[in-house]
Amino acid sequence: MTKIYMKDIKSLCSCIAGLSCQTIRTNEKGAFNKGYIYTYTIYPYGNCITFRFIGNDHCTFNSYSKKFMFEQLLRYYKKGLNNWIELYNNDSFKAKREKKRMNHYINKLNEFERLLND
């Protein structure tokens, strides 16, 4: 089993923040239906992470280990990605550029899952 490092958690948080900025014309609130994340705070040892959304909304994750935190963040990332894919499939104006961005985030998801399963 591979050990989860802080750099892996930071990379996943960065992808979540990037994913939150992806919008489709039919849904201006983005992949997580809360707007986009303008900042995230990783507290020491990776035991608490807070994402701050535009509009004074936030989402906090707490855990007892980095591995469990990584699993929580991965579930949240999958939820946002699946929501974005569903919005894309329902959109009548599909663009190649959006499909390329989506493939980038899907590849990152596969990379994170490989890291967790090794």
Phi and psi restraints in degrees (range 20) as a CNS / XPLOR table:
assign (resid 1 and name C) (resid 2 and name N)
       (resid 2 and name CA) (resid 2 and name C) 1.0 -79.7 20.0 2
assign (resid 2 and name N) (resid 2 and name CA)
       (resid 2 and name C) (resid 3 and name N) 1.0 141.8 20.0 2
assign (resid 2 and name C) (resid 3 and name N)
       (resid 3 and name CA) (resid 3 and name C) 1.0 -81.3 20.0 2
assign (resid 3 and name N) (resid 3 and name CA)
       (resid 3 and name C) (resid 4 and name N) 1.0 139.8 20.0 2
assign (resid 3 and name C) (resid 4 and name N)
       (resid 4 and name CA) (resid 4 and name C) 1.0 -91.0 20.0 2
assign (resid 4 and name N) (resid 4 and name CA)
       (resid 4 and name C) (resid 5 and name N) 1.0 126.2 20.0 2
assign (resid 4 and name C) (resid 5 and name N)
       (resid 5 and name CA) (resid 5 and name C) 1.0 -104.7 20.0 2
assign (resid 5 and name N) (resid 5 and name CA)
       (resid 5 and name C) (resid 6 and name N) 1.0 166.1 20.0 2
assign (resid 5 and name C) (resid 6 and name N)
       (resid 6 and name CA) (resid 6 and name C) 1.0 -61.2 20.0 2
assign (resid 6 and name N) (resid 6 and name CA)
       (resid 6 and name C) (resid 7 and name N) 1.0 -34.3 20.0 2
assign (resid 6 and name C) (resid 7 and name N)
       (resid 7 and name CA) (resid 7 and name C) 1.0 -63.1 20.0 2
assign (resid 7 and name N) (resid 7 and name CA)
       (resid 7 and name C) (resid 8 and name N) 1.0 -32.5 20.0 2
assign (resid 7 and name C) (resid 8 and name N)
       (resid 8 and name CA) (resid 8 and name C) 1.0 -69.1 20.0 2
assign (resid 8 and name N) (resid 8 and name CA)
       (resid 8 and name C) (resid 9 and name N) 1.0 -41.3 20.0 2
assign (resid 8 and name C) (resid 9 and name N)
       (resid 9 and name CA) (resid 9 and name C) 1.0 -66.1 20.0 2
assign (resid 9 and name N) (resid 9 and name CA)
       (resid 9 and name C) (resid 10 and name N) 1.0 -41.0 20.0 2
assign (resid 9 and name C) (resid 10 and name N)
       (resid 10 and name CA) (resid 10 and name C) 1.0 -63.6 20.0 2
assign (resid 10 and name N) (resid 10 and name CA)
       (resid 10 and name C) (resid 11 and name N) 1.0 -40.4 20.0 2
assign (resid 10 and name C) (resid 11 and name N)
       (resid 11 and name CA) (resid 11 and name C) 1.0 -63.8 20.0 2
assign (resid 11 and name N) (resid 11 and name CA)
       (resid 11 and name C) (resid 12 and name N) 1.0 -42.8 20.0 2
assign (resid 11 and name C) (resid 12 and name N)
       (resid 12 and name CA) (resid 12 and name C) 1.0 -65.9 20.0 2
assign (resid 12 and name N) (resid 12 and name CA)
       (resid 12 and name C) (resid 13 and name N) 1.0 -40.8 20.0 2
assign (resid 12 and name C) (resid 13 and name N)
       (resid 13 and name CA) (resid 13 and name C) 1.0 -62.6 20.0 2
assign (resid 13 and name N) (resid 13 and name CA)
       (resid 13 and name C) (resid 14 and name N) 1.0 -38.9 20.0 2
assign (resid 13 and name C) (resid 14 and name N)
       (resid 14 and name CA) (resid 14 and name C) 1.0 -63.6 20.0 2
assign (resid 14 and name N) (resid 14 and name CA)
       (resid 14 and name C) (resid 15 and name N) 1.0 -40.1 20.0 2
assign (resid 14 and name C) (resid 15 and name N)
       (resid 15 and name CA) (resid 15 and name C) 1.0 -67.2 20.0 2
assign (resid 15 and name N) (resid 15 and name CA)
       (resid 15 and name C) (resid 16 and name N) 1.0 -38.0 20.0 2
assign (resid 15 and name C) (resid 16 and name N)
       (resid 16 and name CA) (resid 16 and name C) 1.0 -63.5 20.0 2
assign (resid 16 and name N) (resid 16 and name CA)
       (resid 16 and name C) (resid 17 and name N) 1.0 -43.4 20.0 2
assign (resid 16 and name C) (resid 17 and name N)
       (resid 17 and name CA) (resid 17 and name C) 1.0 -64.1 20.0 2
assign (resid 17 and name N) (resid 17 and name CA)
       (resid 17 and name C) (resid 18 and name N) 1.0 -40.4 20.0 2
assign (resid 17 and name C) (resid 18 and name N)
       (resid 18 and name CA) (resid 18 and name C) 1.0 -66.7 20.0 2
assign (resid 18 and name N) (resid 18 and name CA)
       (resid 18 and name C) (resid 19 and name N) 1.0 -39.2 20.0 2
assign (resid 18 and name C) (resid 19 and name N)
       (resid 19 and name CA) (resid 19 and name C) 1.0 -65.4 20.0 2
assign (resid 19 and name N) (resid 19 and name CA)
       (resid 19 and name C) (resid 20 and name N) 1.0 -33.1 20.0 2
assign (resid 19 and name C) (resid 20 and name N)
       (resid 20 and name CA) (resid 20 and name C) 1.0 -67.0 20.0 2
assign (resid 20 and name N) (resid 20 and name CA)
       (resid 20 and name C) (resid 21 and name N) 1.0 -22.4 20.0 2
assign (resid 20 and name C) (resid 21 and name N)
       (resid 21 and name CA) (resid 21 and name C) 1.0 -83.3 20.0 2
assign (resid 21 and name N) (resid 21 and name CA)
       (resid 21 and name C) (resid 22 and name N) 1.0 -11.4 20.0 2
assign (resid 21 and name C) (resid 22 and name N)
       (resid 22 and name CA) (resid 22 and name C) 1.0 -79.6 20.0 2
assign (resid 22 and name N) (resid 22 and name CA)
       (resid 22 and name C) (resid 23 and name N) 1.0 121.2 20.0 2
assign (resid 22 and name C) (resid 23 and name N)
       (resid 23 and name CA) (resid 23 and name C) 1.0 -125.8 20.0 2
assign (resid 23 and name N) (resid 23 and name CA)
       (resid 23 and name C) (resid 24 and name N) 1.0 160.8 20.0 2
assign (resid 23 and name C) (resid 24 and name N)
       (resid 24 and name CA) (resid 24 and name C) 1.0 -122.5 20.0 2
assign (resid 24 and name N) (resid 24 and name CA)
       (resid 24 and name C) (resid 25 and name N) 1.0 150.8 20.0 2
assign (resid 24 and name C) (resid 25 and name N)
       (resid 25 and name CA) (resid 25 and name C) 1.0 -52.3 20.0 2
assign (resid 25 and name N) (resid 25 and name CA)
       (resid 25 and name C) (resid 26 and name N) 1.0 -35.3 20.0 2
assign (resid 25 and name C) (resid 26 and name N)
       (resid 26 and name CA) (resid 26 and name C) 1.0 -76.2 20.0 2
assign (resid 26 and name N) (resid 26 and name CA)
       (resid 26 and name C) (resid 27 and name N) 1.0 -17.4 20.0 2
assign (resid 26 and name C) (resid 27 and name N)
       (resid 27 and name CA) (resid 27 and name C) 1.0 -136.8 20.0 2
assign (resid 27 and name N) (resid 27 and name CA)
       (resid 27 and name C) (resid 28 and name N) 1.0 104.7 20.0 2
assign (resid 27 and name C) (resid 28 and name N)
       (resid 28 and name CA) (resid 28 and name C) 1.0 -80.0 20.0 2
assign (resid 28 and name N) (resid 28 and name CA)
       (resid 28 and name C) (resid 29 and name N) 1.0 -7.2 20.0 2
assign (resid 28 and name C) (resid 29 and name N)
       (resid 29 and name CA) (resid 29 and name C) 1.0 -87.4 20.0 2
assign (resid 29 and name N) (resid 29 and name CA)
       (resid 29 and name C) (resid 30 and name N) 1.0 -4.9 20.0 2
assign (resid 29 and name C) (resid 30 and name N)
       (resid 30 and name CA) (resid 30 and name C) 1.0 87.6 20.0 2
assign (resid 30 and name N) (resid 30 and name CA)
       (resid 30 and name C) (resid 31 and name N) 1.0 -169.4 20.0 2
assign (resid 30 and name C) (resid 31 and name N)
       (resid 31 and name CA) (resid 31 and name C) 1.0 -69.5 20.0 2
assign (resid 31 and name N) (resid 31 and name CA)
       (resid 31 and name C) (resid 32 and name N) 1.0 -27.7 20.0 2
assign (resid 31 and name C) (resid 32 and name N)
       (resid 32 and name CA) (resid 32 and name C) 1.0 -103.5 20.0 2
assign (resid 32 and name N) (resid 32 and name CA)
       (resid 32 and name C) (resid 33 and name N) 1.0 5.9 20.0 2
assign (resid 32 and name C) (resid 33 and name N)
       (resid 33 and name CA) (resid 33 and name C) 1.0 58.7 20.0 2
assign (resid 33 and name N) (resid 33 and name CA)
       (resid 33 and name C) (resid 34 and name N) 1.0 28.5 20.0 2
assign (resid 33 and name C) (resid 34 and name N)
       (resid 34 and name CA) (resid 34 and name C) 1.0 -132.1 20.0 2
assign (resid 34 and name N) (resid 34 and name CA)
       (resid 34 and name C) (resid 35 and name N) 1.0 8.2 20.0 2
assign (resid 34 and name C) (resid 35 and name N)
       (resid 35 and name CA) (resid 35 and name C) 1.0 95.2 20.0 2
assign (resid 35 and name N) (resid 35 and name CA)
       (resid 35 and name C) (resid 36 and name N) 1.0 -162.2 20.0 2
assign (resid 35 and name C) (resid 36 and name N)
       (resid 36 and name CA) (resid 36 and name C) 1.0 -108.1 20.0 2
assign (resid 36 and name N) (resid 36 and name CA)
       (resid 36 and name C) (resid 37 and name N) 1.0 157.2 20.0 2
assign (resid 36 and name C) (resid 37 and name N)
       (resid 37 and name CA) (resid 37 and name C) 1.0 -83.1 20.0 2
assign (resid 37 and name N) (resid 37 and name CA)
       (resid 37 and name C) (resid 38 and name N) 1.0 122.2 20.0 2
assign (resid 37 and name C) (resid 38 and name N)
       (resid 38 and name CA) (resid 38 and name C) 1.0 -98.5 20.0 2
assign (resid 38 and name N) (resid 38 and name CA)
       (resid 38 and name C) (resid 39 and name N) 1.0 -16.3 20.0 2
assign (resid 38 and name C) (resid 39 and name N)
       (resid 39 and name CA) (resid 39 and name C) 1.0 -160.1 20.0 2
assign (resid 39 and name N) (resid 39 and name CA)
       (resid 39 and name C) (resid 40 and name N) 1.0 154.7 20.0 2
assign (resid 39 and name C) (resid 40 and name N)
       (resid 40 and name CA) (resid 40 and name C) 1.0 -137.7 20.0 2
assign (resid 40 and name N) (resid 40 and name CA)
       (resid 40 and name C) (resid 41 and name N) 1.0 146.6 20.0 2
assign (resid 40 and name C) (resid 41 and name N)
       (resid 41 and name CA) (resid 41 and name C) 1.0 -119.7 20.0 2
assign (resid 41 and name N) (resid 41 and name CA)
       (resid 41 and name C) (resid 42 and name N) 1.0 125.0 20.0 2
assign (resid 41 and name C) (resid 42 and name N)
       (resid 42 and name CA) (resid 42 and name C) 1.0 -106.9 20.0 2
assign (resid 42 and name N) (resid 42 and name CA)
       (resid 42 and name C) (resid 43 and name N) 1.0 114.9 20.0 2
assign (resid 42 and name C) (resid 43 and name N)
       (resid 43 and name CA) (resid 43 and name C) 1.0 -78.4 20.0 2
assign (resid 43 and name N) (resid 43 and name CA)
       (resid 43 and name C) (resid 44 and name N) 1.0 160.8 20.0 2
assign (resid 43 and name C) (resid 44 and name N)
       (resid 44 and name CA) (resid 44 and name C) 1.0 -52.4 20.0 2
assign (resid 44 and name N) (resid 44 and name CA)
       (resid 44 and name C) (resid 45 and name N) 1.0 144.8 20.0 2
assign (resid 44 and name C) (resid 45 and name N)
       (resid 45 and name CA) (resid 45 and name C) 1.0 69.5 20.0 2
assign (resid 45 and name N) (resid 45 and name CA)
       (resid 45 and name C) (resid 46 and name N) 1.0 2.8 20.0 2
assign (resid 45 and name C) (resid 46 and name N)
       (resid 46 and name CA) (resid 46 and name C) 1.0 69.0 20.0 2
assign (resid 46 and name N) (resid 46 and name CA)
       (resid 46 and name C) (resid 47 and name N) 1.0 23.5 20.0 2
assign (resid 46 and name C) (resid 47 and name N)
       (resid 47 and name CA) (resid 47 and name C) 1.0 -89.0 20.0 2
assign (resid 47 and name N) (resid 47 and name CA)
       (resid 47 and name C) (resid 48 and name N) 1.0 -13.1 20.0 2
assign (resid 47 and name C) (resid 48 and name N)
       (resid 48 and name CA) (resid 48 and name C) 1.0 -146.8 20.0 2
assign (resid 48 and name N) (resid 48 and name CA)
       (resid 48 and name C) (resid 49 and name N) 1.0 131.2 20.0 2
assign (resid 48 and name C) (resid 49 and name N)
       (resid 49 and name CA) (resid 49 and name C) 1.0 -133.2 20.0 2
assign (resid 49 and name N) (resid 49 and name CA)
       (resid 49 and name C) (resid 50 and name N) 1.0 133.8 20.0 2
assign (resid 49 and name C) (resid 50 and name N)
       (resid 50 and name CA) (resid 50 and name C) 1.0 -122.5 20.0 2
assign (resid 50 and name N) (resid 50 and name CA)
       (resid 50 and name C) (resid 51 and name N) 1.0 126.6 20.0 2
assign (resid 50 and name C) (resid 51 and name N)
       (resid 51 and name CA) (resid 51 and name C) 1.0 -102.2 20.0 2
assign (resid 51 and name N) (resid 51 and name CA)
       (resid 51 and name C) (resid 52 and name N) 1.0 129.9 20.0 2
assign (resid 51 and name C) (resid 52 and name N)
       (resid 52 and name CA) (resid 52 and name C) 1.0 -108.5 20.0 2
assign (resid 52 and name N) (resid 52 and name CA)
       (resid 52 and name C) (resid 53 and name N) 1.0 123.6 20.0 2
assign (resid 52 and name C) (resid 53 and name N)
       (resid 53 and name CA) (resid 53 and name C) 1.0 -97.4 20.0 2
assign (resid 53 and name N) (resid 53 and name CA)
       (resid 53 and name C) (resid 54 and name N) 1.0 157.6 20.0 2
assign (resid 53 and name C) (resid 54 and name N)
       (resid 54 and name CA) (resid 54 and name C) 1.0 -62.5 20.0 2
assign (resid 54 and name N) (resid 54 and name CA)
       (resid 54 and name C) (resid 55 and name N) 1.0 138.9 20.0 2
assign (resid 54 and name C) (resid 55 and name N)
       (resid 55 and name CA) (resid 55 and name C) 1.0 95.4 20.0 2
assign (resid 55 and name N) (resid 55 and name CA)
       (resid 55 and name C) (resid 56 and name N) 1.0 26.1 20.0 2
assign (resid 55 and name C) (resid 56 and name N)
       (resid 56 and name CA) (resid 56 and name C) 1.0 57.4 20.0 2
assign (resid 56 and name N) (resid 56 and name CA)
       (resid 56 and name C) (resid 57 and name N) 1.0 33.3 20.0 2
assign (resid 56 and name C) (resid 57 and name N)
       (resid 57 and name CA) (resid 57 and name C) 1.0 -109.0 20.0 2
assign (resid 57 and name N) (resid 57 and name CA)
       (resid 57 and name C) (resid 58 and name N) 1.0 151.1 20.0 2
assign (resid 57 and name C) (resid 58 and name N)
       (resid 58 and name CA) (resid 58 and name C) 1.0 -147.4 20.0 2
assign (resid 58 and name N) (resid 58 and name CA)
       (resid 58 and name C) (resid 59 and name N) 1.0 163.1 20.0 2
assign (resid 58 and name C) (resid 59 and name N)
       (resid 59 and name CA) (resid 59 and name C) 1.0 -136.8 20.0 2
assign (resid 59 and name N) (resid 59 and name CA)
       (resid 59 and name C) (resid 60 and name N) 1.0 125.8 20.0 2
assign (resid 59 and name C) (resid 60 and name N)
       (resid 60 and name CA) (resid 60 and name C) 1.0 -118.0 20.0 2
assign (resid 60 and name N) (resid 60 and name CA)
       (resid 60 and name C) (resid 61 and name N) 1.0 138.2 20.0 2
assign (resid 60 and name C) (resid 61 and name N)
       (resid 61 and name CA) (resid 61 and name C) 1.0 -119.0 20.0 2
assign (resid 61 and name N) (resid 61 and name CA)
       (resid 61 and name C) (resid 62 and name N) 1.0 130.3 20.0 2
assign (resid 61 and name C) (resid 62 and name N)
       (resid 62 and name CA) (resid 62 and name C) 1.0 -121.0 20.0 2
assign (resid 62 and name N) (resid 62 and name CA)
       (resid 62 and name C) (resid 63 and name N) 1.0 147.3 20.0 2
assign (resid 62 and name C) (resid 63 and name N)
       (resid 63 and name CA) (resid 63 and name C) 1.0 -157.9 20.0 2
assign (resid 63 and name N) (resid 63 and name CA)
       (resid 63 and name C) (resid 64 and name N) 1.0 168.6 20.0 2
assign (resid 63 and name C) (resid 64 and name N)
       (resid 64 and name CA) (resid 64 and name C) 1.0 -97.6 20.0 2
assign (resid 64 and name N) (resid 64 and name CA)
       (resid 64 and name C) (resid 65 and name N) 1.0 -12.3 20.0 2
assign (resid 64 and name C) (resid 65 and name N)
       (resid 65 and name CA) (resid 65 and name C) 1.0 -147.9 20.0 2
assign (resid 65 and name N) (resid 65 and name CA)
       (resid 65 and name C) (resid 66 and name N) 1.0 160.4 20.0 2
assign (resid 65 and name C) (resid 66 and name N)
       (resid 66 and name CA) (resid 66 and name C) 1.0 -66.3 20.0 2
assign (resid 66 and name N) (resid 66 and name CA)
       (resid 66 and name C) (resid 67 and name N) 1.0 -36.6 20.0 2
assign (resid 66 and name C) (resid 67 and name N)
       (resid 67 and name CA) (resid 67 and name C) 1.0 -63.7 20.0 2
assign (resid 67 and name N) (resid 67 and name CA)
       (resid 67 and name C) (resid 68 and name N) 1.0 -45.5 20.0 2
assign (resid 67 and name C) (resid 68 and name N)
       (resid 68 and name CA) (resid 68 and name C) 1.0 -66.1 20.0 2
assign (resid 68 and name N) (resid 68 and name CA)
       (resid 68 and name C) (resid 69 and name N) 1.0 -37.2 20.0 2
assign (resid 68 and name C) (resid 69 and name N)
       (resid 69 and name CA) (resid 69 and name C) 1.0 -63.2 20.0 2
assign (resid 69 and name N) (resid 69 and name CA)
       (resid 69 and name C) (resid 70 and name N) 1.0 -42.7 20.0 2
assign (resid 69 and name C) (resid 70 and name N)
       (resid 70 and name CA) (resid 70 and name C) 1.0 -61.9 20.0 2
assign (resid 70 and name N) (resid 70 and name CA)
       (resid 70 and name C) (resid 71 and name N) 1.0 -41.0 20.0 2
assign (resid 70 and name C) (resid 71 and name N)
       (resid 71 and name CA) (resid 71 and name C) 1.0 -64.3 20.0 2
assign (resid 71 and name N) (resid 71 and name CA)
       (resid 71 and name C) (resid 72 and name N) 1.0 -42.2 20.0 2
assign (resid 71 and name C) (resid 72 and name N)
       (resid 72 and name CA) (resid 72 and name C) 1.0 -61.5 20.0 2
assign (resid 72 and name N) (resid 72 and name CA)
       (resid 72 and name C) (resid 73 and name N) 1.0 -47.3 20.0 2
assign (resid 72 and name C) (resid 73 and name N)
       (resid 73 and name CA) (resid 73 and name C) 1.0 -64.3 20.0 2
assign (resid 73 and name N) (resid 73 and name CA)
       (resid 73 and name C) (resid 74 and name N) 1.0 -36.7 20.0 2
assign (resid 73 and name C) (resid 74 and name N)
       (resid 74 and name CA) (resid 74 and name C) 1.0 -65.2 20.0 2
assign (resid 74 and name N) (resid 74 and name CA)
       (resid 74 and name C) (resid 75 and name N) 1.0 -40.5 20.0 2
assign (resid 74 and name C) (resid 75 and name N)
       (resid 75 and name CA) (resid 75 and name C) 1.0 -62.2 20.0 2
assign (resid 75 and name N) (resid 75 and name CA)
       (resid 75 and name C) (resid 76 and name N) 1.0 -42.0 20.0 2
assign (resid 75 and name C) (resid 76 and name N)
       (resid 76 and name CA) (resid 76 and name C) 1.0 -65.5 20.0 2
assign (resid 76 and name N) (resid 76 and name CA)
       (resid 76 and name C) (resid 77 and name N) 1.0 -40.2 20.0 2
assign (resid 76 and name C) (resid 77 and name N)
       (resid 77 and name CA) (resid 77 and name C) 1.0 -63.6 20.0 2
assign (resid 77 and name N) (resid 77 and name CA)
       (resid 77 and name C) (resid 78 and name N) 1.0 -44.2 20.0 2
assign (resid 77 and name C) (resid 78 and name N)
       (resid 78 and name CA) (resid 78 and name C) 1.0 -61.7 20.0 2
assign (resid 78 and name N) (resid 78 and name CA)
       (resid 78 and name C) (resid 79 and name N) 1.0 -41.4 20.0 2
assign (resid 78 and name C) (resid 79 and name N)
       (resid 79 and name CA) (resid 79 and name C) 1.0 -60.7 20.0 2
assign (resid 79 and name N) (resid 79 and name CA)
       (resid 79 and name C) (resid 80 and name N) 1.0 -46.5 20.0 2
assign (resid 79 and name C) (resid 80 and name N)
       (resid 80 and name CA) (resid 80 and name C) 1.0 -65.4 20.0 2
assign (resid 80 and name N) (resid 80 and name CA)
       (resid 80 and name C) (resid 81 and name N) 1.0 -40.7 20.0 2
assign (resid 80 and name C) (resid 81 and name N)
       (resid 81 and name CA) (resid 81 and name C) 1.0 -66.2 20.0 2
assign (resid 81 and name N) (resid 81 and name CA)
       (resid 81 and name C) (resid 82 and name N) 1.0 -43.3 20.0 2
assign (resid 81 and name C) (resid 82 and name N)
       (resid 82 and name CA) (resid 82 and name C) 1.0 -63.7 20.0 2
assign (resid 82 and name N) (resid 82 and name CA)
       (resid 82 and name C) (resid 83 and name N) 1.0 -37.5 20.0 2
assign (resid 82 and name C) (resid 83 and name N)
       (resid 83 and name CA) (resid 83 and name C) 1.0 -63.8 20.0 2
assign (resid 83 and name N) (resid 83 and name CA)
       (resid 83 and name C) (resid 84 and name N) 1.0 -42.9 20.0 2
assign (resid 83 and name C) (resid 84 and name N)
       (resid 84 and name CA) (resid 84 and name C) 1.0 -66.3 20.0 2
assign (resid 84 and name N) (resid 84 and name CA)
       (resid 84 and name C) (resid 85 and name N) 1.0 -41.4 20.0 2
assign (resid 84 and name C) (resid 85 and name N)
       (resid 85 and name CA) (resid 85 and name C) 1.0 -63.1 20.0 2
assign (resid 85 and name N) (resid 85 and name CA)
       (resid 85 and name C) (resid 86 and name N) 1.0 -41.1 20.0 2
assign (resid 85 and name C) (resid 86 and name N)
       (resid 86 and name CA) (resid 86 and name C) 1.0 -63.7 20.0 2
assign (resid 86 and name N) (resid 86 and name CA)
       (resid 86 and name C) (resid 87 and name N) 1.0 -43.1 20.0 2
assign (resid 86 and name C) (resid 87 and name N)
       (resid 87 and name CA) (resid 87 and name C) 1.0 -63.3 20.0 2
assign (resid 87 and name N) (resid 87 and name CA)
       (resid 87 and name C) (resid 88 and name N) 1.0 -39.4 20.0 2
assign (resid 87 and name C) (resid 88 and name N)
       (resid 88 and name CA) (resid 88 and name C) 1.0 -64.4 20.0 2
assign (resid 88 and name N) (resid 88 and name CA)
       (resid 88 and name C) (resid 89 and name N) 1.0 -42.7 20.0 2
assign (resid 88 and name C) (resid 89 and name N)
       (resid 89 and name CA) (resid 89 and name C) 1.0 -66.5 20.0 2
assign (resid 89 and name N) (resid 89 and name CA)
       (resid 89 and name C) (resid 90 and name N) 1.0 -30.0 20.0 2
assign (resid 89 and name C) (resid 90 and name N)
       (resid 90 and name CA) (resid 90 and name C) 1.0 -85.6 20.0 2
assign (resid 90 and name N) (resid 90 and name CA)
       (resid 90 and name C) (resid 91 and name N) 1.0 -11.1 20.0 2
assign (resid 90 and name C) (resid 91 and name N)
       (resid 91 and name CA) (resid 91 and name C) 1.0 -76.9 20.0 2
assign (resid 91 and name N) (resid 91 and name CA)
       (resid 91 and name C) (resid 92 and name N) 1.0 135.8 20.0 2
assign (resid 91 and name C) (resid 92 and name N)
       (resid 92 and name CA) (resid 92 and name C) 1.0 -83.8 20.0 2
assign (resid 92 and name N) (resid 92 and name CA)
       (resid 92 and name C) (resid 93 and name N) 1.0 -16.9 20.0 2
assign (resid 92 and name C) (resid 93 and name N)
       (resid 93 and name CA) (resid 93 and name C) 1.0 -109.5 20.0 2
assign (resid 93 and name N) (resid 93 and name CA)
       (resid 93 and name C) (resid 94 and name N) 1.0 76.6 20.0 2
assign (resid 93 and name C) (resid 94 and name N)
       (resid 94 and name CA) (resid 94 and name C) 1.0 -80.0 20.0 2
assign (resid 94 and name N) (resid 94 and name CA)
       (resid 94 and name C) (resid 95 and name N) 1.0 137.5 20.0 2
assign (resid 94 and name C) (resid 95 and name N)
       (resid 95 and name CA) (resid 95 and name C) 1.0 -121.1 20.0 2
assign (resid 95 and name N) (resid 95 and name CA)
       (resid 95 and name C) (resid 96 and name N) 1.0 147.4 20.0 2
assign (resid 95 and name C) (resid 96 and name N)
       (resid 96 and name CA) (resid 96 and name C) 1.0 -63.9 20.0 2
assign (resid 96 and name N) (resid 96 and name CA)
       (resid 96 and name C) (resid 97 and name N) 1.0 -34.9 20.0 2
assign (resid 96 and name C) (resid 97 and name N)
       (resid 97 and name CA) (resid 97 and name C) 1.0 -61.8 20.0 2
assign (resid 97 and name N) (resid 97 and name CA)
       (resid 97 and name C) (resid 98 and name N) 1.0 -42.4 20.0 2
assign (resid 97 and name C) (resid 98 and name N)
       (resid 98 and name CA) (resid 98 and name C) 1.0 -65.2 20.0 2
assign (resid 98 and name N) (resid 98 and name CA)
       (resid 98 and name C) (resid 99 and name N) 1.0 -39.2 20.0 2
assign (resid 98 and name C) (resid 99 and name N)
       (resid 99 and name CA) (resid 99 and name C) 1.0 -63.5 20.0 2
assign (resid 99 and name N) (resid 99 and name CA)
       (resid 99 and name C) (resid 100 and name N) 1.0 -39.6 20.0 2
assign (resid 99 and name C) (resid 100 and name N)
       (resid 100 and name CA) (resid 100 and name C) 1.0 -64.5 20.0 2
assign (resid 100 and name N) (resid 100 and name CA)
       (resid 100 and name C) (resid 101 and name N) 1.0 -43.6 20.0 2
assign (resid 100 and name C) (resid 101 and name N)
       (resid 101 and name CA) (resid 101 and name C) 1.0 -62.6 20.0 2
assign (resid 101 and name N) (resid 101 and name CA)
       (resid 101 and name C) (resid 102 and name N) 1.0 -40.9 20.0 2
assign (resid 101 and name C) (resid 102 and name N)
       (resid 102 and name CA) (resid 102 and name C) 1.0 -63.3 20.0 2
assign (resid 102 and name N) (resid 102 and name CA)
       (resid 102 and name C) (resid 103 and name N) 1.0 -42.3 20.0 2
assign (resid 102 and name C) (resid 103 and name N)
       (resid 103 and name CA) (resid 103 and name C) 1.0 -62.9 20.0 2
assign (resid 103 and name N) (resid 103 and name CA)
       (resid 103 and name C) (resid 104 and name N) 1.0 -35.5 20.0 2
assign (resid 103 and name C) (resid 104 and name N)
       (resid 104 and name CA) (resid 104 and name C) 1.0 -60.5 20.0 2
assign (resid 104 and name N) (resid 104 and name CA)
       (resid 104 and name C) (resid 105 and name N) 1.0 -46.4 20.0 2
assign (resid 104 and name C) (resid 105 and name N)
       (resid 105 and name CA) (resid 105 and name C) 1.0 -69.6 20.0 2
assign (resid 105 and name N) (resid 105 and name CA)
       (resid 105 and name C) (resid 106 and name N) 1.0 -32.5 20.0 2
assign (resid 105 and name C) (resid 106 and name N)
       (resid 106 and name CA) (resid 106 and name C) 1.0 -67.4 20.0 2
assign (resid 106 and name N) (resid 106 and name CA)
       (resid 106 and name C) (resid 107 and name N) 1.0 -40.8 20.0 2
assign (resid 106 and name C) (resid 107 and name N)
       (resid 107 and name CA) (resid 107 and name C) 1.0 -63.9 20.0 2
assign (resid 107 and name N) (resid 107 and name CA)
       (resid 107 and name C) (resid 108 and name N) 1.0 -39.3 20.0 2
assign (resid 107 and name C) (resid 108 and name N)
       (resid 108 and name CA) (resid 108 and name C) 1.0 -63.6 20.0 2
assign (resid 108 and name N) (resid 108 and name CA)
       (resid 108 and name C) (resid 109 and name N) 1.0 -39.2 20.0 2
assign (resid 108 and name C) (resid 109 and name N)
       (resid 109 and name CA) (resid 109 and name C) 1.0 -60.4 20.0 2
assign (resid 109 and name N) (resid 109 and name CA)
       (resid 109 and name C) (resid 110 and name N) 1.0 -45.0 20.0 2
assign (resid 109 and name C) (resid 110 and name N)
       (resid 110 and name CA) (resid 110 and name C) 1.0 -62.1 20.0 2
assign (resid 110 and name N) (resid 110 and name CA)
       (resid 110 and name C) (resid 111 and name N) 1.0 -38.8 20.0 2
assign (resid 110 and name C) (resid 111 and name N)
       (resid 111 and name CA) (resid 111 and name C) 1.0 -63.7 20.0 2
assign (resid 111 and name N) (resid 111 and name CA)
       (resid 111 and name C) (resid 112 and name N) 1.0 -44.4 20.0 2
assign (resid 111 and name C) (resid 112 and name N)
       (resid 112 and name CA) (resid 112 and name C) 1.0 -65.6 20.0 2
assign (resid 112 and name N) (resid 112 and name CA)
       (resid 112 and name C) (resid 113 and name N) 1.0 -40.1 20.0 2
assign (resid 112 and name C) (resid 113 and name N)
       (resid 113 and name CA) (resid 113 and name C) 1.0 -65.9 20.0 2
assign (resid 113 and name N) (resid 113 and name CA)
       (resid 113 and name C) (resid 114 and name N) 1.0 -37.7 20.0 2
assign (resid 113 and name C) (resid 114 and name N)
       (resid 114 and name CA) (resid 114 and name C) 1.0 -62.1 20.0 2
assign (resid 114 and name N) (resid 114 and name CA)
       (resid 114 and name C) (resid 115 and name N) 1.0 -41.6 20.0 2
assign (resid 114 and name C) (resid 115 and name N)
       (resid 115 and name CA) (resid 115 and name C) 1.0 -61.8 20.0 2
assign (resid 115 and name N) (resid 115 and name CA)
       (resid 115 and name C) (resid 116 and name N) 1.0 -39.7 20.0 2
assign (resid 115 and name C) (resid 116 and name N)
       (resid 116 and name CA) (resid 116 and name C) 1.0 -72.5 20.0 2
assign (resid 116 and name N) (resid 116 and name CA)
       (resid 116 and name C) (resid 117 and name N) 1.0 -36.5 20.0 2
assign (resid 116 and name C) (resid 117 and name N)
       (resid 117 and name CA) (resid 117 and name C) 1.0 -84.9 20.0 2
assign (resid 117 and name N) (resid 117 and name CA)
       (resid 117 and name C) (resid 118 and name N) 1.0 -16.1 20.0 2
